Amino acid sequence: MQAALPLTAPNGIDEQVERAMTLDLAVLAQVERGDRIEVERVADRTIELFARTIRILEDQHRPGPGETEPFIGPPPGFVPEELDLRERFLFAEALGSYSTLHDLVNGDSPAYRLFLECGGRGSSPELAPQEATRLEAYRSQIHEALIHANAYLLSNVGDGFTGDELHELNVILKEAEARFERITALLGGNHIREVERAVIALNRLNEKMKSVKPTVDGIFLVDSEVMFVPTNDLIDIVNTIFAAVGNPYVAQNVDGMLLLAGRNLLIQVVSFYSYYGKQQIYNAFKKSQGAIPRHVIARHVRYEIRKLFQACKAENRLVLKRVMAHAEREFEISVKAIRTEAEHSAIRAVHLLMPPEPPPPPPERQTILSRLRAWLFR
């Protein structure tokens, strides 16, 4: 399978690139032609919570036999008597804040206007970083409001609400649900494009890694240029991939081959980063002339890799399934899984660099006295 990916390198990783480039994802994913990569479906717990919350409202709003309105108990504490203030107060109580209510019902809300602007560009528009950040904040705000509303309604739905108010709150929550799903889709489409760019950037680093040559002073060269893996850019790539992994729209719409290719490339580049790119391992060999213990080198490699992943903010999990002709194999995309595989890969590579361990010394020849001592003190 070949996929032509848009080549826009993120954050300074060799941005002078040709506009047209085709990556063979099957090769990068290390799968055979005809193999299929399936992405584990991710249950969107937020949407399930929306459904439960709306059912609470609908059950309360549905009149019982001989009733026209649900039971109205005493109001919970102070509630304004004026109708408009009363409704805003109750809805803000249910959602958790007046600001959340404002962003859901007021057409002049900056968050709502951004939502309309981005959604009006098409089904999957390109988002600027600031737009993606603000939309993610709006999505989180709706999510937190839903959690609050669910808990609040379970405790207070029978107190202080009229039937009309329950109906109006139901309309607000259904609109919030629709916006949540649309924002998830907008961000998900943007995430998929960012993962494509991350895979291209990782592939370019991987191609350089293949021709690396160590010099006598511990500097690694590619075509007479110093080989360098920028730490901040690598952290951005890791965050990009794992932010996408946490989006339900991505799990349902991304090409699994792309994610598997990104996983494999990330393991290789992080592995390289921990020894070649940092130079400490090579310099340790040179200074110690090969006498440094292997477990010390392994510990150093693990430390470099874990320090890199500790700087990453996103940490989500997804499972890919490779479906072959007569077998299936699962690959986990998580920080822990990729970190562990990168450690093993790096340590194997370092052991190839190290001089072979000297053979064990020949056994000491036993004298008559040593044999007699061993017999007496056995």
C-alpha positions as YAML, in Angstrom:
chain: A
units: angstrom
residues:
- id: 1
  name: MET
  ca: [0.00, 0.00, 0.00]
- id: 2
  name: GLN
  ca: [1.38, 3.38, -0.94]
- id: 3
  name: ALA
  ca: [0.01, 6.61, 0.40]
- id: 4
  name: ALA
  ca: [0.90, 10.08, -0.78]
- id: 5
  name: LEU
  ca: [1.15, 12.22, 2.33]
- id: 6
  name: PRO
  ca: [1.20, 16.03, 2.37]
- id: 7
  name: LEU
  ca: [4.75, 17.01, 3.14]
- id: 8
  name: THR
  ca: [4.71, 19.82, 5.67]
- id: 9
  name: ALA
  ca: [7.43, 19.17, 8.22]
- id: 10
  name: PRO
  ca: [6.56, 20.27, 11.79]
- id: 11
  name: ASN
  ca: [8.51, 22.78, 13.82]
- id: 12
  name: GLY
  ca: [11.77, 23.21, 12.03]
- id: 13
  name: ILE
  ca: [12.69, 19.62, 11.11]
- id: 14
  name: ASP
  ca: [14.27, 20.30, 7.72]
- id: 15
  name: GLU
  ca: [11.46, 22.42, 6.30]
- id: 16
  name: GLN
  ca: [13.19, 22.82, 2.92]
- id: 17
  name: VAL
  ca: [11.62, 19.72, 1.39]
- id: 18
  name: GLU
  ca: [10.02, 18.87, -1.92]
- id: 19
  name: ARG
  ca: [6.27, 19.30, -2.03]
- id: 20
  name: ALA
  ca: [5.62, 15.92, -3.61]
- id: 21
  name: MET
  ca: [6.69, 12.76, -1.84]
- id: 22
  name: THR
  ca: [5.22, 9.28, -1.58]
- id: 23
  name: LEU
  ca: [5.86, 7.07, 1.43]
- id: 24
  name: ASP
  ca: [5.40, 3.34, 1.16]
- id: 25
  name: LEU
  ca: [3.48, 2.80, 4.38]
- id: 26
  name: ALA
  ca: [3.54, -1.00, 4.04]
- id: 27
  name: VAL
  ca: [7.36, -0.94, 4.12]
- id: 28
  name: LEU
  ca: [7.46, 1.49, 7.03]
- id: 29
  name: ALA
  ca: [4.83, -0.52, 8.90]
- id: 30
  name: GLN
  ca: [6.85, -3.71, 8.16]
- id: 31
  name: VAL
  ca: [3.87, -5.67, 6.84]
- id: 32
  name: GLU
  ca: [3.32, -7.86, 3.81]
- id: 33
  name: ARG
  ca: [1.25, -6.86, 0.79]
- id: 34
  name: GLY
  ca: [-2.33, -7.85, 1.42]
- id: 35
  name: ASP
  ca: [-2.09, -7.61, 5.22]
- id: 36
  name: ARG
  ca: [-4.76, -5.48, 6.85]
- id: 37
  name: ILE
  ca: [-4.33, -3.17, 9.85]
- id: 38
  name: GLU
  ca: [-7.39, -2.69, 12.00]
- id: 39
  name: VAL
  ca: [-7.70, -0.01, 14.67]
- id: 40
  name: GLU
  ca: [-9.40, -0.97, 17.91]
- id: 41
  name: ARG
  ca: [-12.68, 0.85, 18.25]
- id: 42
  name: VAL
  ca: [-12.66, 3.36, 21.08]
- id: 43
  name: ALA
  ca: [-15.87, 3.79, 23.03]
- id: 44
  name: ASP
  ca: [-16.60, 7.48, 23.49]
- id: 45
  name: ARG
  ca: [-17.52, 7.56, 27.18]
- id: 46
  name: THR
  ca: [-18.52, 11.21, 26.94]
- id: 47
  name: ILE
  ca: [-21.24, 10.49, 24.39]
- id: 48
  name: GLU
  ca: [-22.47, 7.61, 26.55]
- id: 49
  name: LEU
  ca: [-22.62, 10.00, 29.50]
- id: 50
  name: PHE
  ca: [-24.57, 12.51, 27.38]
- id: 51
  name: ALA
  ca: [-27.12, 9.80, 26.60]
- id: 52
  name: ARG
  ca: [-27.53, 8.86, 30.27]
- id: 53
  name: THR
  ca: [-27.90, 12.49, 31.34]
- id: 54
  name: ILE
  ca: [-30.52, 13.21, 28.69]
- id: 55
  name: ARG
  ca: [-32.43, 10.07, 29.71]
- id: 56
  name: ILE
  ca: [-32.56, 11.41, 33.27]
- id: 57
  name: LEU
  ca: [-34.13, 14.63, 31.99]
- id: 58
  name: GLU
  ca: [-36.57, 12.87, 29.68]
- id: 59
  name: ASP
  ca: [-37.70, 10.49, 32.43]
- id: 60
  name: GLN
  ca: [-38.34, 13.41, 34.76]
- id: 61
  name: HIS
  ca: [-40.10, 15.46, 32.10]
- id: 62
  name: ARG
  ca: [-42.42, 12.59, 31.12]
- id: 63
  name: PRO
  ca: [-45.67, 13.09, 33.12]
- id: 64
  name: GLY
  ca: [-46.99, 10.18, 35.16]
- id: 65
  name: PRO
  ca: [-50.59, 8.89, 35.08]
- id: 66
  name: GLY
  ca: [-52.98, 11.77, 35.71]
- id: 67
  name: GLU
  ca: [-50.10, 14.30, 35.96]
- id: 68
  name: THR
  ca: [-49.38, 17.23, 33.65]
- id: 69
  name: GLU
  ca: [-46.17, 18.39, 35.29]
- id: 70
  name: PRO
  ca: [-43.41, 16.59, 37.19]
- id: 71
  name: PHE
  ca: [-43.35, 17.03, 40.95]
- id: 72
  name: ILE
  ca: [-41.90, 20.36, 41.97]
- id: 73
  name: GLY
  ca: [-40.25, 20.35, 45.36]
- id: 74
  name: PRO
  ca: [-38.91, 23.29, 47.33]
- id: 75
  name: PRO
  ca: [-36.12, 25.18, 45.54]
- id: 76
  name: PRO
  ca: [-32.52, 24.29, 46.61]
- id: 77
  name: GLY
  ca: [-31.52, 27.41, 48.57]
- id: 78
  name: PHE
  ca: [-31.91, 30.84, 47.01]
- id: 79
  name: VAL
  ca: [-33.35, 30.94, 43.48]
- id: 80
  name: PRO
  ca: [-34.19, 34.29, 41.81]
- id: 81
  name: GLU
  ca: [-37.94, 34.79, 41.33]
- id: 82
  name: GLU
  ca: [-37.68, 36.75, 38.05]
- id: 83
  name: LEU
  ca: [-38.15, 34.20, 35.24]
- id: 84
  name: ASP
  ca: [-35.08, 34.95, 33.08]
- id: 85
  name: LEU
  ca: [-32.78, 35.17, 36.10]
- id: 86
  name: ARG
  ca: [-34.33, 32.03, 37.57]
- id: 87
  name: GLU
  ca: [-33.70, 29.96, 34.43]
- id: 88
  name: ARG
  ca: [-30.13, 31.21, 34.03]
- id: 89
  name: PHE
  ca: [-29.44, 30.46, 37.67]
- id: 90
  name: LEU
  ca: [-30.81, 26.91, 37.50]
- id: 91
  name: PHE
  ca: [-29.09, 26.12, 34.19]
- id: 92
  name: ALA
  ca: [-25.77, 27.54, 35.43]
- id: 93
  name: GLU
  ca: [-26.16, 25.44, 38.60]
- id: 94
  name: ALA
  ca: [-26.68, 22.34, 36.49]
- id: 95
  name: LEU
  ca: [-23.80, 23.03, 34.08]
- id: 96
  name: GLY
  ca: [-21.36, 24.20, 36.75]
- id: 97
  name: SER
  ca: [-20.86, 27.87, 35.83]
- id: 98
  name: TYR
  ca: [-22.36, 30.89, 34.13]
- id: 99
  name: SER
  ca: [-19.44, 31.01, 31.69]
- id: 100
  name: THR
  ca: [-20.23, 27.51, 30.39]
- id: 101
  name: LEU
  ca: [-23.89, 28.43, 30.03]
- id: 102
  name: HIS
  ca: [-22.86, 31.60, 28.18]
- id: 103
  name: ASP
  ca: [-20.68, 29.62, 25.73]
- id: 104
  name: LEU
  ca: [-23.56, 27.24, 25.01]
- id: 105
  name: VAL
  ca: [-26.52, 29.61, 24.59]
- id: 106
  name: ASN
  ca: [-25.05, 32.99, 23.65]
- id: 107
  name: GLY
  ca: [-24.39, 33.51, 19.93]
- id: 108
  name: ASP
  ca: [-21.81, 36.21, 20.71]
- id: 109
  name: SER
  ca: [-19.61, 33.86, 22.75]
- id: 110
  name: PRO
  ca: [-16.02, 33.84, 21.35]
- id: 111
  name: ALA
  ca: [-15.86, 30.05, 21.77]
- id: 112
  name: TYR
  ca: [-19.12, 29.57, 19.85]
- id: 113
  name: ARG
  ca: [-18.08, 31.99, 17.09]
- id: 114
  name: LEU
  ca: [-14.79, 30.09, 16.67]
- id: 115
  name: PHE
  ca: [-16.75, 26.84, 16.52]
- id: 116
  name: LEU
  ca: [-18.99, 28.23, 13.78]
- id: 117
  name: GLU
  ca: [-16.05, 29.69, 11.84]
- id: 118
  name: CYS
  ca: [-14.00, 26.48, 11.86]
- id: 119
  name: GLY
  ca: [-17.02, 24.28, 11.15]
- id: 120
  name: GLY
  ca: [-18.03, 26.46, 8.22]
- id: 121
  name: ARG
  ca: [-14.82, 25.75, 6.29]
- id: 122
  name: GLY
  ca: [-15.80, 22.21, 5.39]
- id: 123
  name: SER
  ca: [-15.96, 18.75, 6.89]
- id: 124
  name: SER
  ca: [-12.26, 18.61, 7.85]
- id: 125
  name: PRO
  ca: [-10.63, 22.04, 7.69]
- id: 126
  name: GLU
  ca: [-6.98, 22.81, 8.38]
- id: 127
  name: LEU
  ca: [-6.75, 24.37, 11.84]
- id: 128
  name: ALA
  ca: [-4.13, 26.85, 12.98]
- id: 129
  name: PRO
  ca: [-2.38, 25.82, 16.23]
- id: 130
  name: GLN
  ca: [-4.18, 28.55, 18.19]
- id: 131
  name: GLU
  ca: [-7.55, 27.45, 16.79]
- id: 132
  name: ALA
  ca: [-6.91, 23.81, 17.67]
- id: 133
  name: THR
  ca: [-5.90, 24.80, 21.21]
- id: 134
  name: ARG
  ca: [-9.03, 26.92, 21.73]
- id: 135
  name: LEU
  ca: [-11.32, 24.25, 20.27]
- id: 136
  name: GLU
  ca: [-9.73, 21.64, 22.54]
- id: 137
  name: ALA
  ca: [-10.39, 23.92, 25.52]
- id: 138
  name: TYR
  ca: [-14.04, 24.36, 24.42]
- id: 139
  name: ARG
  ca: [-14.41, 20.59, 24.07]
- id: 140
  name: SER
  ca: [-12.97, 20.09, 27.57]
- id: 141
  name: GLN
  ca: [-15.33, 22.75, 28.93]
- id: 142
  name: ILE
  ca: [-18.36, 20.93, 27.50]
- id: 143
  name: HIS
  ca: [-17.06, 17.61, 28.84]
- id: 144
  name: GLU
  ca: [-16.63, 19.01, 32.37]
- id: 145
  name: ALA
  ca: [-20.07, 20.64, 32.21]
- id: 146
  name: LEU
  ca: [-21.62, 17.32, 31.25]
- id: 147
  name: ILE
  ca: [-19.99, 15.50, 34.17]
- id: 148
  name: HIS
  ca: [-21.24, 18.21, 36.52]
- id: 149
  name: ALA
  ca: [-24.75, 18.16, 35.00]
- id: 150
  name: ASN
  ca: [-25.02, 14.38, 35.34]
- id: 151
  name: ALA
  ca: [-24.08, 14.43, 39.03]
- id: 152
  name: TYR
  ca: [-26.22, 17.51, 39.72]
- id: 153
  name: LEU
  ca: [-29.33, 16.13, 38.05]
- id: 154
  name: LEU
  ca: [-29.08, 12.78, 39.81]
- id: 155
  name: SER
  ca: [-29.30, 14.68, 43.09]
- id: 156
  name: ASN
  ca: [-31.53, 17.64, 42.26]
- id: 157
  name: VAL
  ca: [-33.66, 16.97, 39.20]
- id: 158
  name: GLY
  ca: [-36.85, 16.74, 41.24]
- id: 159
  name: ASP
  ca: [-36.20, 19.95, 43.16]
- id: 160
  name: GLY
  ca: [-36.94, 23.41, 41.84]
- id: 161
  name: PHE
  ca: [-37.46, 22.63, 38.11]
- id: 162
  name: THR
  ca: [-40.68, 23.10, 36.16]
- id: 163
  name: GLY
  ca: [-41.50, 20.91, 33.20]
- id: 164
  name: ASP
  ca: [-40.62, 23.72, 30.78]
- id: 165
  name: GLU
  ca: [-37.27, 24.25, 32.49]
- id: 166
  name: LEU
  ca: [-36.44, 20.56, 32.25]
- id: 167
  name: HIS
  ca: [-37.34, 20.66, 28.57]
- id: 168
  name: GLU
  ca: [-35.14, 23.73, 28.00]
- id: 169
  name: LEU
  ca: [-32.22, 22.15, 29.85]
- id: 170
  name: ASN
  ca: [-32.68, 19.03, 27.71]
- id: 171
  name: VAL
  ca: [-32.43, 21.18, 24.56]
- id: 172
  name: ILE
  ca: [-29.22, 22.83, 25.88]
- id: 173
  name: LEU
  ca: [-27.61, 19.47, 26.64]
- id: 174
  name: LYS
  ca: [-28.52, 18.03, 23.24]
- id: 175
  name: GLU
  ca: [-26.96, 21.07, 21.58]
- id: 176
  name: ALA
  ca: [-23.88, 20.59, 23.76]
- id: 177
  name: GLU
  ca: [-23.72, 16.95, 22.65]
- id: 178
  name: ALA
  ca: [-23.88, 17.96, 18.97]
- id: 179
  name: ARG
  ca: [-21.13, 20.55, 19.44]
- id: 180
  name: PHE
  ca: [-18.97, 18.06, 21.33]
- id: 181
  name: GLU
  ca: [-19.18, 15.53, 18.50]
- id: 182
  name: ARG
  ca: [-18.52, 18.18, 15.84]
- id: 183
  name: ILE
  ca: [-15.50, 19.57, 17.70]
- id: 184
  name: THR
  ca: [-14.18, 16.03, 18.14]
- id: 185
  name: ALA
  ca: [-14.45, 15.52, 14.36]
- id: 186
  name: LEU
  ca: [-12.81, 18.88, 13.57]
- id: 187
  name: LEU
  ca: [-9.90, 18.13, 15.90]
- id: 188
  name: GLY
  ca: [-9.70, 14.50, 14.72]
- id: 189
  name: GLY
  ca: [-9.31, 15.45, 11.06]
- id: 190
  name: ASN
  ca: [-6.62, 17.92, 12.04]
- id: 191
  name: HIS
  ca: [-4.89, 15.26, 14.18]
- id: 192
  name: ILE
  ca: [-4.75, 12.85, 11.22]
- id: 193
  name: ARG
  ca: [-2.96, 15.46, 9.09]
- id: 194
  name: GLU
  ca: [-0.54, 16.16, 11.93]
- id: 195
  name: VAL
  ca: [0.23, 12.44, 12.29]
- id: 196
  name: GLU
  ca: [0.96, 12.28, 8.54]
- id: 197
  name: ARG
  ca: [3.45, 15.14, 8.94]
- id: 198
  name: ALA
  ca: [4.99, 13.50, 11.99]
- id: 199
  name: VAL
  ca: [5.49, 10.24, 10.07]
- id: 200
  name: ILE
  ca: [7.18, 12.15, 7.23]
- id: 201
  name: ALA
  ca: [9.49, 13.93, 9.69]
- id: 202
  name: LEU
  ca: [10.35, 10.65, 11.46]
- id: 203
  name: ASN
  ca: [11.03, 8.97, 8.12]
- id: 204
  name: ARG
  ca: [13.45, 11.73, 7.10]
- id: 205
  name: LEU
  ca: [15.35, 11.29, 10.38]
- id: 206
  name: ASN
  ca: [15.33, 7.52, 9.91]
- id: 207
  name: GLU
  ca: [16.79, 7.83, 6.40]
- id: 208
  name: LYS
  ca: [19.64, 9.93, 7.80]
- id: 209
  name: MET
  ca: [20.21, 7.40, 10.57]
- id: 210
  name: LYS
  ca: [20.87, 4.65, 8.03]
- id: 211
  name: SER
  ca: [24.01, 6.35, 6.70]
- id: 212
  name: VAL
  ca: [25.46, 7.57, 9.98]
- id: 213
  name: LYS
  ca: [29.23, 7.24, 10.48]
- id: 214
  name: PRO
  ca: [30.95, 7.71, 13.85]
- id: 215
  name: THR
  ca: [34.20, 9.68, 13.88]
- id: 216
  name: VAL
  ca: [37.10, 9.16, 16.26]
- id: 217
  name: ASP
  ca: [36.01, 12.04, 18.52]
- id: 218
  name: GLY
  ca: [32.50, 10.72, 19.14]
- id: 219
  name: ILE
  ca: [30.70, 12.98, 16.65]
- id: 220
  name: PHE
  ca: [28.39, 11.19, 14.21]
- id: 221
  name: LEU
  ca: [28.34, 12.40, 10.63]
- id: 222
  name: VAL
  ca: [25.96, 12.02, 7.70]
- id: 223
  name: ASP
  ca: [27.53, 13.20, 4.43]
- id: 224
  name: SER
  ca: [29.98, 15.33, 6.43]
- id: 225
  name: GLU
  ca: [27.15, 16.91, 8.43]
- id: 226
  name: VAL
  ca: [26.64, 16.40, 12.15]
- id: 227
  name: MET
  ca: [23.77, 14.00, 12.88]
- id: 228
  name: PHE
  ca: [21.45, 15.62, 15.38]
- id: 229
  name: VAL
  ca: [17.98, 14.74, 16.64]
- id: 230
  name: PRO
  ca: [16.33, 17.89, 18.06]
- id: 231
  name: THR
  ca: [14.89, 17.01, 21.47]
- id: 232
  name: ASN
  ca: [12.03, 19.51, 21.43]
- id: 233
  name: ASP
  ca: [10.94, 18.51, 17.94]
- id: 234
  name: LEU
  ca: [10.98, 14.85, 18.93]
- id: 235
  name: ILE
  ca: [8.85, 15.65, 22.00]
- id: 236
  name: ASP
  ca: [6.41, 17.54, 19.74]
- id: 237
  name: ILE
  ca: [6.15, 14.50, 17.45]
- id: 238
  name: VAL
  ca: [5.44, 12.17, 20.40]
- id: 239
  name: ASN
  ca: [2.78, 14.56, 21.71]
- id: 240
  name: THR
  ca: [1.26, 14.84, 18.23]
- id: 241
  name: ILE
  ca: [0.92, 11.07, 17.85]
- id: 242
  name: PHE
  ca: [-0.49, 10.46, 21.31]
- id: 243
  name: ALA
  ca: [-2.89, 13.41, 21.18]
- id: 244
  name: ALA
  ca: [-4.31, 11.85, 18.01]
- id: 245
  name: VAL
  ca: [-4.50, 8.40, 19.60]
- id: 246
  name: GLY
  ca: [-6.84, 9.80, 22.28]
- id: 247
  name: ASN
  ca: [-9.39, 11.18, 19.78]
- id: 248
  name: PRO
  ca: [-12.31, 8.81, 18.97]
- id: 249
  name: TYR
  ca: [-12.73, 10.30, 15.48]
- id: 250
  name: VAL
  ca: [-9.10, 9.39, 14.69]
- id: 251
  name: ALA
  ca: [-9.60, 5.81, 15.87]
- id: 252
  name: GLN
  ca: [-12.59, 5.45, 13.54]
- id: 253
  name: ASN
  ca: [-11.16, 7.19, 10.46]
- id: 254
  name: VAL
  ca: [-7.34, 6.97, 10.43]
- id: 255
  name: ASP
  ca: [-5.47, 4.51, 8.20]
- id: 256
  name: GLY
  ca: [-4.13, 1.87, 10.60]
- id: 257
  name: MET
  ca: [-1.09, 1.42, 8.34]
- id: 258
  name: LEU
  ca: [-0.17, 5.05, 9.00]
- id: 259
  name: LEU
  ca: [-0.30, 4.60, 12.78]
- id: 260
  name: LEU
  ca: [1.74, 1.38, 12.64]
- id: 261
  name: ALA
  ca: [4.33, 3.06, 10.42]
- id: 262
  name: GLY
  ca: [4.51, 5.95, 12.89]
- id: 263
  name: ARG
  ca: [4.91, 3.53, 15.79]
- id: 264
  name: ASN
  ca: [7.79, 1.68, 14.14]
- id: 265
  name: LEU
  ca: [9.58, 4.86, 13.07]
- id: 266
  name: LEU
  ca: [9.18, 6.41, 16.51]
- id: 267
  name: ILE
  ca: [10.79, 3.36, 18.16]
- id: 268
  name: GLN
  ca: [13.74, 3.51, 15.76]
- id: 269
  name: VAL
  ca: [14.30, 7.27, 16.07]
- id: 270
  name: VAL
  ca: [13.96, 7.31, 19.87]
- id: 271
  name: SER
  ca: [16.35, 4.37, 20.06]
- id: 272
  name: PHE
  ca: [18.87, 6.24, 17.91]
- id: 273
  name: TYR
  ca: [18.35, 9.41, 19.94]
- id: 274
  name: SER
  ca: [19.35, 7.66, 23.16]
- id: 275
  name: TYR
  ca: [22.84, 6.70, 22.03]
- id: 276
  name: TYR
  ca: [24.01, 8.15, 18.68]
- id: 277
  name: GLY
  ca: [22.29, 11.49, 18.96]
- id: 278
  name: LYS
  ca: [23.48, 12.07, 22.51]
- id: 279
  name: GLN
  ca: [27.09, 10.87, 21.94]
- id: 280
  name: GLN
  ca: [27.60, 9.88, 25.59]
- id: 281
  name: ILE
  ca: [27.69, 6.17, 24.86]
- id: 282
  name: TYR
  ca: [30.39, 6.48, 22.22]
- id: 283
  name: ASN
  ca: [32.47, 8.80, 24.39]
- id: 284
  name: ALA
  ca: [32.13, 6.38, 27.31]
- id: 285
  name: PHE
  ca: [33.56, 3.62, 25.11]
- id: 286
  name: LYS
  ca: [36.45, 5.82, 24.08]
- id: 287
  name: LYS
  ca: [37.38, 6.94, 27.59]
- id: 288
  name: SER
  ca: [37.05, 3.54, 29.19]
- id: 289
  name: GLN
  ca: [38.55, 1.66, 26.23]
- id: 290
  name: GLY
  ca: [35.73, -0.86, 26.39]
- id: 291
  name: ALA
  ca: [36.01, -1.61, 30.11]
- id: 292
  name: ILE
  ca: [32.65, -0.11, 31.06]
- id: 293
  name: PRO
  ca: [30.13, -2.80, 32.16]
- id: 294
  name: ARG
  ca: [27.23, -3.50, 29.82]
- id: 295
  name: HIS
  ca: [24.60, -3.05, 32.52]
- id: 296
  name: VAL
  ca: [25.87, 0.51, 33.11]
- id: 297
  name: ILE
  ca: [25.39, 1.31, 29.41]
- id: 298
  name: ALA
  ca: [21.91, -0.25, 29.46]
- id: 299
  name: ARG
  ca: [20.94, 1.83, 32.48]
- id: 300
  name: HIS
  ca: [22.19, 5.00, 30.79]
- id: 301
  name: VAL
  ca: [20.19, 4.26, 27.62]
- id: 302
  name: ARG
  ca: [17.01, 3.65, 29.61]
- id: 303
  name: TYR
  ca: [17.52, 6.91, 31.51]
- id: 304
  name: GLU
  ca: [17.83, 8.93, 28.29]
- id: 305
  name: ILE
  ca: [14.67, 7.39, 26.79]
- id: 306
  name: ARG
  ca: [12.59, 7.76, 29.95]
- id: 307
  name: LYS
  ca: [13.70, 11.36, 30.38]
- id: 308
  name: LEU
  ca: [12.47, 12.06, 26.85]
- id: 309
  name: PHE
  ca: [9.04, 10.50, 27.43]
- id: 310
  name: GLN
  ca: [8.65, 12.20, 30.83]
- id: 311
  name: ALA
  ca: [8.76, 15.53, 28.97]
- id: 312
  name: CYS
  ca: [5.75, 14.53, 26.86]
- id: 313
  name: LYS
  ca: [2.29, 15.70, 27.92]
- id: 314
  name: ALA
  ca: [0.00, 13.39, 25.97]
- id: 315
  name: GLU
  ca: [-0.38, 9.77, 27.09]
- id: 316
  name: ASN
  ca: [-3.19, 7.78, 25.47]
- id: 317
  name: ARG
  ca: [-3.49, 4.16, 24.38]
- id: 318
  name: LEU
  ca: [-4.70, 2.43, 21.23]
- id: 319
  name: VAL
  ca: [-4.39, -1.12, 19.90]
- id: 320
  name: LEU
  ca: [-3.68, -2.00, 16.27]
- id: 321
  name: LYS
  ca: [-4.38, -5.48, 14.92]
- id: 322
  name: ARG
  ca: [-2.40, -6.82, 11.98]
- id: 323
  name: VAL
  ca: [-4.59, -9.33, 10.13]
- id: 324
  name: MET
  ca: [-2.45, -11.72, 8.06]
- id: 325
  name: ALA
  ca: [-3.45, -14.66, 5.90]
- id: 326
  name: HIS
  ca: [-3.32, -17.23, 8.71]
- id: 327
  name: ALA
  ca: [-2.61, -15.23, 11.86]
- id: 328
  name: GLU
  ca: [-3.25, -12.01, 13.76]
- id: 329
  name: ARG
  ca: [-0.91, -9.87, 15.81]
- id: 330
  name: GLU
  ca: [-1.63, -6.91, 18.07]
- id: 331
  name: PHE
  ca: [0.50, -3.79, 18.51]
- id: 332
  name: GLU
  ca: [-0.09, -1.43, 21.39]
- id: 333
  name: ILE
  ca: [0.43, 2.28, 20.87]
- id: 334
  name: SER
  ca: [1.14, 3.69, 24.32]
- id: 335
  name: VAL
  ca: [4.00, 5.59, 25.91]
- id: 336
  name: LYS
  ca: [4.96, 2.56, 28.01]
- id: 337
  name: ALA
  ca: [4.93, 0.11, 25.08]
- id: 338
  name: ILE
  ca: [6.94, 2.33, 22.74]
- id: 339
  name: ARG
  ca: [9.38, 3.31, 25.49]
- id: 340
  name: THR
  ca: [10.01, -0.35, 26.35]
- id: 341
  name: GLU
  ca: [10.59, -1.37, 22.73]
- id: 342
  name: ALA
  ca: [12.86, 1.63, 22.13]
- id: 343
  name: GLU
  ca: [14.93, 0.65, 25.18]
- id: 344
  name: HIS
  ca: [15.36, -2.92, 23.93]
- id: 345
  name: SER
  ca: [16.25, -1.71, 20.41]
- id: 346
  name: ALA
  ca: [18.77, 0.82, 21.71]
- id: 347
  name: ILE
  ca: [20.45, -1.66, 24.04]
- id: 348
  name: ARG
  ca: [20.79, -4.21, 21.22]
- id: 349
  name: ALA
  ca: [22.38, -1.55, 19.00]
- id: 350
  name: VAL
  ca: [24.77, -0.46, 21.76]
- id: 351
  name: HIS
  ca: [25.88, -4.04, 22.35]
- id: 352
  name: LEU
  ca: [26.81, -4.27, 18.67]
- id: 353
  name: LEU
  ca: [28.96, -1.15, 19.06]
- id: 354
  name: MET
  ca: [30.73, -2.42, 22.15]
- id: 355
  name: PRO
  ca: [33.87, -4.50, 21.84]
- id: 356
  name: PRO
  ca: [33.30, -8.18, 22.62]
- id: 357
  name: GLU
  ca: [33.66, -9.14, 26.24]
- id: 358
  name: PRO
  ca: [37.01, -10.75, 26.98]
- id: 359
  name: PRO
  ca: [36.89, -14.52, 27.42]
- id: 360
  name: PRO
  ca: [36.85, -15.72, 31.03]
- id: 361
  name: PRO
  ca: [40.31, -16.41, 32.48]
- id: 362
  name: PRO
  ca: [41.41, -20.06, 32.44]
- id: 363
  name: PRO
  ca: [40.69, -21.94, 35.64]
- id: 364
  name: GLU
  ca: [43.45, -21.71, 38.19]
- id: 365
  name: ARG
  ca: [45.58, -24.81, 38.32]
- id: 366
  name: GLN
  ca: [45.10, -26.54, 41.65]
- id: 367
  name: THR
  ca: [48.09, -27.58, 43.66]
- id: 368
  name: ILE
  ca: [48.19, -30.51, 46.07]
- id: 369
  name: LEU
  ca: [47.86, -28.04, 48.96]
- id: 370
  name: SER
  ca: [44.79, -26.31, 47.47]
- id: 371
  name: ARG
  ca: [43.10, -29.63, 46.76]
- id: 372
  name: LEU
  ca: [43.82, -30.76, 50.34]
- id: 373
  name: ARG
  ca: [42.43, -27.45, 51.72]
- id: 374
  name: ALA
  ca: [39.27, -27.83, 49.61]
- id: 375
  name: TRP
  ca: [38.83, -31.40, 50.87]
- id: 376
  name: LEU
  ca: [39.31, -30.42, 54.54]
- id: 377
  name: PHE
  ca: [36.94, -27.38, 54.43]
- id: 378
  name: ARG
  ca: [34.24, -28.76, 52.19]
...
